Amino acid sequence: MPYSIFGNKFTQHSGITELMDDLNEGVKGGDEILMLGGGNPAAIPEVQERLNELMQQLLDEGKLLDTLANYDGPQGKNTFINALVELFNDLYGWDLSAQNIMLTNGSQNAFFYLFNLLGGNFSGDKNKKVLFPLAPEYIGYADASVSEEAFVAVRPKITELDNGLFKYHVDFDALKIDDDIGAICVSRPTNPTGNVLTDEEVKHLDQLARENNIPLIIDNAYGMPFPNIIFSEATPFWNNNTILCLSLSKFGLPGSRCGIVIANETIIKAMNNLSGIMALSPGGIGPEIALPLVKSKEIIELSNNVIRPFYLSKAEKAIALLQSKITSPKFKIHKAEGALFLWLWFKDLPISSNELYKKLKEQGLLIVSGHYFFPGLDQDWQHTQECIRLNYAQDDDVVERGVTILADTINELYSEN
């Protein structure tokens, strides 16, 4: 059956669909599959217990059925939006109103809206691109535009640190913004690397965005104030030219598909129209569950005192395990500053990262090949074939078994060459 241009684009193989297929395979495979690839958050007992209590309370009060039995508006659940307005204004003094926030069916949905609003084909045969100033970037961005060649990315500066670590920085000398750029987009913390842009880097990007009359999009899915999976010093950032995107997924509700967008009223109104046309309204279950946590600010307490320490401990254990088992001096780990992942760099890897992915999958270990995380980077760069993303947030036994398989494979590859 022939498909439209749209159909052909969105039915072809992509990194994000491969990742989600692997995630589903990991769920179905149970203990047989070591799922260190996808972005599923950990099952943190304290968080799950609290969410269970809230869901039972909603069920007892009949609110769960009310939520399921009624549409919200295209902007999302009003009570949750109002609670978010109060939360952010109290925490940061941002002077938000309900016209500055909308909900989407997850962050992926939000970025599809944003990338197609701000990038792609414009009238007068113009084409604008979304600029990623710090590659590598999130795998889910790569195919989230209806237009072809909708993205451009800049190679980072690499600083090699002590103890087998390294860190990416924005190369502002290589950052060129012209009339072809419709928006700047960064994730903070960065998925896949766990990098957290410094406050100075964010301010510099904001300055460039305002000078060129384009918005700065910050993907804050792992950031502050919730779920606050940040291990370095960082200041929350928003102004009228910033589009800040959050999510309930990494707090522990990925199945609720609730994304949160904070932006100026013009952007929110445009996305509101898109939401009505494409989805009628976003789902209300996640907002209804999380509403008491936001109103009482308990969501901040759980993020700061439970979620952040949990992931920091997991990251430190996984790093120590990797460094004890992989013997080559060519192995480097990006400094873990946040998110759920470790970004592993194997210098002069004898095979491509995608071939490594396939080799590990045959042994029951799922990771993600790093080559998927460079959307918009046209340059031929060997580094893109030498990295993988590993989710360190699973049970300690799963992580240890997975790292052992990875280490044995890597050590053998290096010894053969």
C-alpha positions in Angstrom: 0.0 0.0 0.0 1.5 3.4 -1.0 1.7 6.0 1.8 1.9 9.7 1.7 5.2 11.6 2.2 4.1 12.0 5.8 3.3 8.3 6.0 6.6 7.2 4.5 8.5 9.4 7.0 6.8 8.2 10.1 6.6 4.5 9.3 10.3 4.0 8.6 12.7 2.6 11.2 13.9 5.1 13.8 15.9 5.1 16.9 13.1 6.0 19.2 10.8 3.2 18.0 13.7 0.7 18.3 14.2 1.9 21.9 10.5 1.6 22.8 10.3 -1.8 21.2 13.3 -2.9 23.3 11.6 -1.4 26.3 8.5 -3.5 25.7 10.6 -6.6 25.0 12.3 -6.1 28.3 9.0 -5.9 30.1 7.7 -9.0 28.4 11.0 -10.9 28.8 11.1 -10.5 32.5 14.4 -11.7 34.1 15.6 -13.1 30.8 16.2 -9.6 29.5 18.6 -7.1 31.2 17.0 -3.8 30.4 19.6 -1.2 30.6 18.5 0.6 27.5 15.2 2.5 27.9 14.3 5.5 30.0 11.9 3.8 32.4 12.4 5.3 35.9 13.2 3.0 38.8 10.6 1.6 41.1 11.3 3.6 44.2 9.3 2.1 47.1 8.6 5.3 49.0 7.3 7.0 45.8 5.3 4.0 44.7 3.7 3.7 48.1 2.7 7.3 48.1 1.3 7.1 44.6 -0.7 4.0 45.6 -2.2 5.9 48.5 -3.2 8.8 46.3 -4.8 6.5 43.7 -6.7 4.6 46.4 -7.9 7.9 47.8 -9.1 9.1 44.4 -10.9 5.8 43.9 -12.6 6.0 47.3 -13.8 9.5 46.7 -15.0 8.8 43.2 -12.6 11.3 41.6 -10.8 8.7 39.6 -14.0 7.8 37.7 -14.8 11.5 37.3 -11.5 12.0 35.7 -11.8 9.1 33.4 -15.4 9.9 32.5 -14.9 13.6 31.4 -12.8 15.5 28.9 -10.5 18.3 30.1 -10.0 21.3 27.8 -7.2 21.2 25.2 -4.9 23.1 27.6 -5.2 20.3 30.2 -6.7 20.0 33.7 -7.3 23.5 35.1 -6.9 22.6 38.8 -3.4 21.1 38.1 -2.3 24.0 35.9 -3.4 26.5 38.7 -1.5 24.4 41.3 1.6 24.5 39.1 1.3 28.3 38.7 1.3 28.7 42.4 4.1 26.3 42.9 6.5 27.9 40.4 5.7 31.4 41.5 6.3 30.5 45.2 9.5 28.8 44.4 11.1 31.1 41.9 9.0 34.3 41.6 8.3 33.8 37.9 5.0 35.7 37.9 3.2 33.0 35.9 -0.5 32.9 35.2 -2.6 30.0 34.0 -2.1 31.3 30.4 1.6 30.4 30.7 1.2 26.6 31.3 -0.3 23.8 29.3 -0.3 20.0 29.6 0.4 17.5 26.8 0.3 13.7 26.4 3.9 13.4 27.5 7.0 15.4 26.6 7.4 13.6 23.2 4.0 15.0 22.3 5.1 18.5 23.4 8.2 18.5 21.3 6.3 17.3 18.2 4.1 20.4 18.6 7.1 22.7 19.3 9.4 21.5 16.6 6.7 21.8 13.9 5.6 25.2 15.1 9.1 26.7 15.1 10.9 24.7 12.5 10.3 23.2 9.1 8.7 24.8 6.0 7.6 28.4 6.2 5.8 30.6 3.6 8.0 32.1 0.9 9.9 28.8 0.4 11.8 29.4 3.6 12.9 26.5 5.8 13.9 26.9 9.4 15.7 24.5 11.6 15.9 23.8 15.3 19.4 24.1 16.6 20.9 21.7 19.1 23.9 23.6 20.5 25.3 20.6 22.3 25.3 17.2 20.6 24.7 14.4 21.6 21.0 15.1 22.3 17.8 13.1 23.1 17.0 10.3 20.7 13.4 11.2 20.6 14.0 14.6 18.9 15.4 13.1 15.7 12.1 12.2 14.0 9.8 14.6 15.7 9.4 16.9 12.7 7.2 16.6 9.6 9.8 18.3 7.5 13.0 16.8 6.3 16.3 18.2 7.5 14.6 20.1 10.3 17.6 20.0 12.7 21.2 21.2 12.9 23.6 20.3 15.7 27.0 21.5 16.9 29.8 19.3 18.1 30.8 19.8 21.7 34.1 20.6 23.3 35.3 17.6 25.2 37.2 18.0 28.4 38.9 14.9 29.7 38.8 14.8 33.5 40.6 12.7 36.2 39.4 9.2 37.2 38.4 8.1 33.7 35.8 10.8 33.3 35.0 13.5 30.6 32.5 16.3 30.1 30.9 18.0 27.1 30.7 21.8 26.9 28.9 24.0 24.4 31.4 25.2 21.7 30.2 28.8 21.4 32.9 29.6 18.9 31.3 27.1 16.5 27.8 28.2 17.3 26.4 30.1 14.2 22.9 31.4 14.3 21.3 32.9 11.1 17.9 33.4 9.6 17.6 29.7 9.0 17.3 28.9 12.8 13.8 28.9 14.3 14.6 27.9 17.8 17.4 26.7 20.1 16.8 23.5 22.1 18.7 21.8 24.9 18.0 19.2 27.5 19.1 19.9 31.1 20.1 17.4 32.5 21.0 16.1 29.1 19.6 12.8 27.9 21.7 10.7 27.0 24.9 12.0 28.7 23.8 13.2 32.2 25.4 16.5 31.4 24.0 19.6 33.1 24.7 22.8 31.3 26.2 25.4 33.6 24.3 28.5 34.6 26.7 30.5 32.4 26.1 28.3 29.4 22.3 28.7 29.8 22.6 32.5 30.2 24.7 32.7 27.0 22.2 30.6 25.0 19.4 32.8 26.3 21.3 35.9 25.2 21.8 34.4 21.7 18.2 33.4 21.5 16.9 36.9 22.4 19.4 38.6 20.1 18.1 36.5 17.2 14.4 36.8 18.2 14.0 33.0 18.6 12.9 31.0 21.6 15.2 28.9 23.8 13.6 25.5 24.6 14.8 23.8 27.7 13.9 20.1 28.2 13.7 19.8 31.9 12.3 16.3 32.2 14.8 15.2 34.8 15.4 18.6 36.3 14.2 21.0 39.1 12.0 21.2 41.0 10.7 17.7 40.2 12.0 15.1 39.9 15.3 16.9 40.6 17.6 14.2 39.3 20.5 16.7 39.3 23.8 16.0 41.1 25.6 19.3 40.3 25.0 23.0 41.0 22.3 24.4 38.7 19.8 27.3 38.9 16.3 26.8 37.4 15.8 29.2 34.4 12.8 30.7 32.7 11.8 34.0 31.1 9.2 35.1 28.6 11.5 33.9 25.7 12.1 30.5 27.2 10.0 27.4 26.7 10.5 25.1 29.7 9.3 21.5 29.4 8.7 19.2 32.3 7.1 15.8 32.9 5.6 13.5 35.5 7.3 10.5 33.9 10.6 10.5 35.8 8.8 11.3 39.0 7.3 7.8 38.7 4.3 8.1 36.4 5.6 7.5 32.8 2.4 5.6 31.9 0.2 8.6 32.7 1.8 10.5 29.7 1.8 14.0 31.3 4.1 16.7 29.9 4.1 20.2 31.2 5.0 23.3 29.0 5.8 26.7 30.5 6.0 29.5 27.9 4.6 32.9 27.0 0.9 33.2 26.2 1.4 33.2 22.4 3.2 29.9 22.4 0.7 28.3 24.8 -2.3 29.5 22.7 -0.7 28.0 19.6 -0.1 24.7 21.3 -3.6 24.8 22.8 -5.0 24.9 19.3 -2.7 22.0 18.2 -3.8 20.0 21.2 -7.5 20.5 20.4 -7.0 19.4 16.8 -4.6 16.5 17.3 -5.7 15.1 20.7 -8.9 16.9 21.8 -7.3 17.1 25.3 -4.4 15.6 27.2 -5.0 12.8 29.6 -6.1 13.8 33.1 -5.1 10.8 35.3 -1.5 11.9 35.9 -2.5 15.5 36.8 -5.3 14.2 39.1 -2.9 11.9 41.0 -0.2 14.5 41.3 -2.4 17.4 42.2 -2.3 17.0 46.0 1.5 16.6 45.9 1.8 19.9 44.0 -0.6 21.8 46.1 1.1 20.7 49.3 4.6 21.0 47.8 5.2 17.3 48.9 6.4 16.7 45.3 9.4 18.9 46.2 10.1 17.0 49.4 9.9 13.6 47.6 12.1 14.8 44.8 14.8 16.3 47.1 14.8 13.8 49.9 13.9 10.5 48.1 14.3 10.6 44.3 17.5 12.5 44.0 19.5 10.6 46.7 18.2 7.3 45.3 19.6 8.0 41.8 22.8 9.5 43.0 23.6 6.4 44.9 22.7 4.2 41.9 24.9 6.3 39.6 27.9 6.1 42.0 27.5 2.3 42.3 27.3 1.8 38.6 30.3 4.0 37.9 32.4 2.1 40.4 31.3 -1.2 38.9 32.0 -0.2 35.3 35.5 1.1 36.2 36.3 -2.0 38.2 35.3 -4.4 35.3 36.4 -2.6 32.1 40.2 -2.6 32.1 41.0 -0.6 29.0 42.4 3.0 29.5 40.4 3.9 26.4 37.2 3.6 28.3 35.7 6.9 29.6 32.5 7.8 31.4 30.8 11.2 31.0 30.7 12.9 34.4 27.3 11.9 35.9 25.5 15.2 36.7 21.9 14.0 36.4 19.3 12.0 34.6 19.0 8.2 34.6 21.9 7.3 32.3 25.6 6.9 32.0 27.2 7.8 28.7 30.1 5.5 27.9 32.8 6.3 25.5 35.0 3.6 24.1 37.9 5.3 22.2 38.9 3.5 19.0 36.2 0.9 19.5 37.0 -1.9 16.9 33.3 -2.1 15.9 30.5 0.5 15.6 28.3 1.2 18.6 25.4 -0.3 16.7 27.3 -3.5 16.1 28.1 -3.5 19.8 24.3 -3.1 20.6 23.5 -6.1 18.4 26.3 -8.2 20.0 25.1 -7.4 23.5 21.4 -8.0 22.6 22.3 -11.5 21.5 23.5 -12.0 25.1 20.3 -10.7 26.6 21.6 -7.2 27.4 19.8 -4.1 26.0 21.6 -0.8 25.8 21.2 2.0 23.3 23.7 2.7 20.5 25.1 6.2 20.7 24.9 6.9 17.0 21.1 7.7 17.4 21.8 10.7 19.7 23.3 13.1 17.1 20.3 14.4 15.2 21.2 17.3 12.9 25.0 16.6 13.0 26.0 16.2 9.4 29.8 16.0 10.0 31.5 12.6 9.8 32.7 12.1 13.4 34.1 8.8 14.6 33.0 9.7 18.2 29.4 9.1 17.3 30.2 5.5 16.7 32.1 5.0 19.9 29.5 5.7 22.6 26.5 3.9 24.2 23.8 5.0 26.7 23.3 2.8 29.7 20.4 3.1 32.2 21.8 2.6 35.7 18.5 2.9 37.5 17.4 -0.7 37.5 17.8 -3.2 40.3 21.4 -3.6 41.5 21.5 -7.3 40.5 20.3 -6.4 36.9 22.9 -3.6 36.6 25.7 -5.9 37.9 24.8 -8.7 35.5 24.5 -6.3 32.6 27.7 -4.5 33.3 29.5 -7.9 33.5 28.3 -8.8 30.1 29.3 -5.4 28.7 32.7 -5.5 30.3 33.5 -9.0 29.1 32.5 -8.0 25.6 34.5 -4.8 25.6 37.6 -6.3 27.2 37.6 -9.0 24.5 37.1 -6.5 21.7 40.1 -4.5 22.8 42.3 -7.5 23.5 41.7 -8.7 20.0 42.9 -5.4 18.5 
